[in-house]
Amino acid sequence: MTALRLGRPLLLLALTLLLLAAGEVLLPGFIGPGQIANQLKIASFLGLFGLCQTVVMAAGGQGLDLSVGAIATLGGILGAALMNGSNAMTPIGAGVAIGAGLAAGCVNGVGIAVLGVPPLVTTLALSSVIDGGLIVGVSLAHPANGASPGLVAMTGRSFHGIPTVAVLWAVIAAIAIWLLSRSAWGRRLCRTGANPITARLSGTDTTRVRIVAYMMSGGIAAFGGFLLTGYVGQAFLGLGNAYVLTSIVVAAIGGVALAGGRAPYGGVACAAILMTVLVSLLTAINIGESGRQVIFGLTLLSFLMLDRYLMRARH
């Protein structure tokens, strides 16, 4: 089991190094310090949204969270409105943004775990509600949308050449890996996803576990949107929409099973870095959007086939 857990991250890191080497051959300077730092920043955000999908997919029930983009936008807009450009208000803005994300995730969790509504329907419906509410709210209230100087500096600053936001992501990733693979709650989460009936018989409150999973997804998505506000300088409608499908892709490539029961966030983090480098390389060599979509699809299909092969080999 240890070899299998380490195999996927090592494979993804090896592919990332190959892409970086290919990029340097095709475009000298592709692996310059500034370029690498920028890719780490972008990968950090994708990795955070990939964590959202990791948690809900591990909980089983064909769980996917299609509301992460809308919740990220909600977190960014609320955070910016409360910050109003003030460094002193930045922690409050962050707290309210995360609180709103937790509340939205709770709505998802109750709809799925208590009312029995399919995850795709629940999260898509909530996404529409949030997006519509934000359109109305922004048009009526015209809230402040600029990030505070402190947040802008934090998301853009580097520590010994490593972006601060990447350091923050590394800390969150370390906590997530421990929580999902070592803690009692992580074991309950994976048991719930693998076999909810057996989990209930063993004393696990599967309803609560799934609600907490969606709350975690909402809180992380909102925090990601808050950080994005600092990275781009302002909050705007549709801020997090680009991360909905890509977060699912990196979770799948990272080894998370849609059927539930596995939460290998180390692989997901490596997948976020791989996909960031791949997008950067394809953009740099002027591959069009259609070509990029074909390559993304082939990449995802290849890893899904690998998972299928490994599943048969284990049985």
C-alpha positions in Angstrom: 0.0 0.0 0.0 2.8 2.4 0.8 4.4 1.7 -2.6 1.1 2.4 -4.3 0.6 5.7 -2.4 4.1 6.9 -3.3 4.0 5.6 -6.9 1.4 8.1 -8.2 3.1 11.2 -6.8 6.5 10.0 -8.1 5.1 9.3 -11.5 3.5 12.7 -11.7 6.7 14.5 -10.5 8.7 12.6 -13.1 6.3 13.7 -15.8 6.5 17.2 -14.6 10.3 17.1 -14.8 10.0 15.8 -18.4 7.7 18.6 -19.3 10.0 21.2 -17.8 13.0 19.7 -19.7 11.0 19.7 -23.0 10.0 23.3 -22.3 13.6 24.3 -21.8 14.6 22.6 -25.0 11.8 24.3 -27.0 11.9 27.6 -25.2 15.2 28.4 -23.5 14.5 30.1 -20.2 11.3 28.1 -19.6 12.7 26.9 -16.3 14.0 30.2 -15.2 13.5 31.1 -11.5 10.8 33.7 -12.3 8.9 31.3 -14.5 9.1 28.5 -12.0 7.9 30.8 -9.2 4.9 31.9 -11.3 4.0 28.3 -12.0 4.1 27.5 -8.3 1.7 30.4 -7.6 -0.8 29.1 -10.2 -0.4 25.5 -9.0 -1.1 26.6 -5.4 -4.6 27.8 -6.3 -5.4 24.8 -8.4 -4.1 22.6 -5.6 -6.5 24.2 -3.1 -9.5 23.7 -5.3 -8.3 20.1 -5.9 -8.4 19.6 -2.2 -12.1 20.5 -2.2 -12.8 17.8 -4.7 -10.5 15.3 -2.9 -12.5 15.5 0.3 -16.0 15.2 -1.3 -15.0 12.5 -3.7 -13.5 10.5 -0.9 -16.8 10.7 1.0 -18.4 8.6 -1.8 -21.8 8.7 -3.3 -20.4 9.9 -6.6 -19.6 13.1 -4.9 -18.4 16.1 -6.9 -18.6 19.7 -5.9 -19.7 21.9 -8.9 -20.2 24.8 -6.6 -16.5 25.5 -5.8 -16.3 28.2 -8.4 -19.3 30.1 -7.2 -18.3 29.7 -3.5 -14.8 31.0 -4.4 -16.4 34.0 -6.1 -18.6 34.5 -3.0 -15.5 34.4 -0.7 -13.6 36.8 -2.9 -16.4 39.4 -3.2 -17.4 39.2 0.5 -13.7 39.4 1.5 -13.1 42.4 -0.7 -16.2 44.2 0.4 -15.3 43.9 4.1 -11.6 44.7 3.6 -12.4 47.8 1.6 -8.7 48.2 0.9 -7.8 48.1 4.6 -5.0 45.9 5.9 -6.6 46.0 9.4 -9.8 44.5 8.0 -8.1 41.7 6.0 -8.3 39.0 8.7 -12.0 39.9 9.2 -12.6 39.7 5.5 -10.9 36.3 5.4 -12.9 35.0 8.4 -16.2 36.1 6.9 -15.3 34.6 3.6 -14.4 31.3 5.1 -17.6 31.4 7.2 -19.7 32.0 4.2 -18.0 29.0 2.4 -18.6 26.8 5.4 -22.3 27.8 5.4 -22.6 27.1 1.7 -20.9 23.7 2.1 -23.3 22.9 4.9 -26.2 23.5 2.6 -24.7 21.1 0.1 -24.0 18.5 2.8 -27.5 18.6 4.2 -29.0 18.4 0.7 -26.9 15.4 -0.2 -26.5 13.5 3.1 -29.9 14.2 4.7 -32.3 14.9 1.9 -30.7 12.4 -0.5 -30.4 14.8 -3.5 -27.6 13.7 -5.9 -24.3 15.7 -5.4 -24.3 16.9 -9.0 -27.8 18.3 -8.7 -27.3 19.8 -5.3 -24.0 21.5 -6.0 -25.0 22.8 -9.4 -28.2 24.2 -8.0 -26.4 26.0 -5.2 -23.9 27.3 -7.7 -26.7 28.9 -9.7 -28.2 30.4 -6.5 -24.9 31.9 -5.4 -24.1 33.2 -8.9 -27.5 34.8 -9.3 -27.5 36.2 -5.8 -24.0 37.8 -6.4 -25.2 39.4 -9.7 -28.1 41.0 -7.9 -26.1 41.9 -4.8 -23.2 43.5 -6.7 -25.5 45.4 -9.1 -27.5 46.9 -6.2 -24.9 47.4 -3.5 -21.8 48.1 -5.7 -19.4 46.8 -2.9 -15.7 47.6 -2.8 -13.9 45.0 -4.9 -10.2 45.8 -4.4 -7.9 43.7 -2.3 -6.0 45.3 0.6 -2.3 46.1 0.0 -1.3 43.5 2.6 -3.2 40.7 0.8 -1.8 41.7 -2.6 1.7 41.7 -1.1 1.2 38.4 0.6 0.0 36.6 -2.5 2.7 38.2 -4.6 5.7 38.1 -2.3 8.4 35.4 -2.3 10.3 33.8 0.5 13.8 32.9 -0.6 12.6 32.7 -4.1 9.5 30.6 -3.2 6.1 32.4 -3.5 4.5 33.0 -0.1 1.2 31.6 -1.4 3.0 28.3 -2.4 4.4 28.1 1.2 0.9 28.6 2.5 -0.3 25.9 0.2 2.5 23.5 1.4 1.4 24.0 5.0 -2.3 23.4 4.1 -1.2 20.3 2.0 0.8 18.9 4.9 -2.2 19.3 7.3 -4.6 17.8 4.7 -2.4 14.8 4.1 -2.2 14.1 7.8 -5.9 14.7 8.3 -7.0 12.5 5.4 -4.6 9.7 5.8 -3.6 9.6 9.5 -6.4 11.0 11.6 -9.4 9.2 12.9 -11.7 11.5 11.0 -9.8 10.8 7.8 -10.3 7.0 8.3 -14.0 7.6 8.9 -14.2 9.6 5.8 -12.6 6.9 3.6 -14.7 4.2 5.3 -17.8 6.1 4.5 -16.8 6.5 0.9 -15.7 2.9 0.5 -18.8 1.3 2.1 -21.3 3.5 3.9 -23.3 0.5 5.2 -20.3 -1.1 6.8 -19.2 2.3 8.2 -22.5 2.8 9.8 -22.5 -0.7 11.4 -19.0 0.1 12.8 -20.4 3.2 14.5 -19.5 5.9 12.0 -22.1 8.7 11.6 -21.9 8.8 7.8 -24.4 11.6 7.6 -22.2 13.9 9.7 -19.0 12.8 7.9 -20.5 13.8 4.5 -21.8 17.1 5.8 -18.4 18.0 7.3 -16.7 17.0 4.0 -18.9 19.4 2.0 -18.4 22.1 4.6 -14.6 21.6 4.3 -14.9 21.9 0.5 -16.9 25.1 0.9 -14.5 26.7 3.4 -11.4 25.9 1.4 -13.0 27.1 -1.9 -14.0 30.4 -0.2 -10.5 30.8 1.2 -9.1 30.1 -2.3 -11.3 32.8 -3.7 -10.2 35.2 -1.0 -6.5 34.5 -1.9 -7.3 34.9 -5.6 -8.6 38.4 -4.9 -5.2 39.3 -3.7 -3.4 37.6 -6.5 -5.4 39.4 -9.3 -5.9 42.5 -7.2 -9.7 42.6 -7.1 -12.8 40.4 -6.8 -15.2 40.1 -9.7 -18.1 37.9 -10.8 -16.9 34.6 -12.1 -13.6 34.8 -10.2 -13.5 31.1 -9.4 -15.4 29.6 -12.4 -12.2 28.4 -14.2 -11.4 26.0 -11.4 -14.5 23.9 -11.4 -13.6 21.4 -14.0 -9.8 21.7 -13.6 -10.1 20.8 -9.9 -12.0 17.6 -10.8 -9.4 16.7 -13.4 -6.4 17.1 -11.0 -8.3 15.1 -8.3 -8.9 12.3 -10.8 -5.3 12.4 -12.1 -4.0 12.5 -8.5 -5.6 9.1 -7.8 -8.9 10.0 -6.0 -11.6 7.5 -6.9 -15.0 8.9 -7.9 -16.5 5.9 -6.2 -15.0 7.1 -2.9 -12.8 5.6 -0.2 -9.5 7.1 -1.3 -8.1 10.6 -0.5 -4.5 10.6 -1.7 -3.9 14.4 -1.6 -0.2 14.0 -2.1 -1.0 12.8 -5.6 -3.5 15.6 -6.2 -1.0 18.2 -5.2 1.5 16.7 -7.7 -1.2 16.6 -10.3 -1.9 20.3 -9.8 1.8 21.1 -10.5 1.9 18.8 -13.5 -1.3 20.4 -15.1 0.0 23.9 -14.4 3.3 23.1 -16.2 1.4 21.4 -19.0 -0.8 24.5 -19.5 2.1 26.8 -19.4 4.0 24.8 -22.0 1.1 24.5 -24.3 0.4 28.2 -24.0 4.1 29.1 -24.6 4.2 27.0 -27.8 1.0 28.6 -29.1 -1.3 25.5 -28.9 -4.8 26.7 -29.4 -7.7 26.1 -27.1 -9.1 23.1 -29.1 -5.6 21.4 -29.1 -5.3 22.0 -25.3 -8.7 20.4 -24.7 -7.7 17.3 -26.7 -4.4 17.0 -24.7 -6.2 17.5 -21.4 -8.8 14.8 -22.3 -6.1 12.4 -23.4 -4.2 13.0 -20.2 -7.2 12.4 -18.0 -8.2 9.3 -20.0 -4.7 7.8 -19.7 -4.7 8.1 -15.9 -8.3 6.7 -15.6 -7.2 3.7 -17.7 -4.1 3.4 -15.4 -6.4 3.4 -12.3 -8.5 0.7 -13.9 -5.5 -1.4 -14.7 -4.2 -1.1 -11.2 -7.6 -1.9 -9.7 -7.7 -5.1 -11.7 -4.1 -6.0 -10.8 -4.9 -5.7 -7.1 -7.8 -8.1 -7.4 
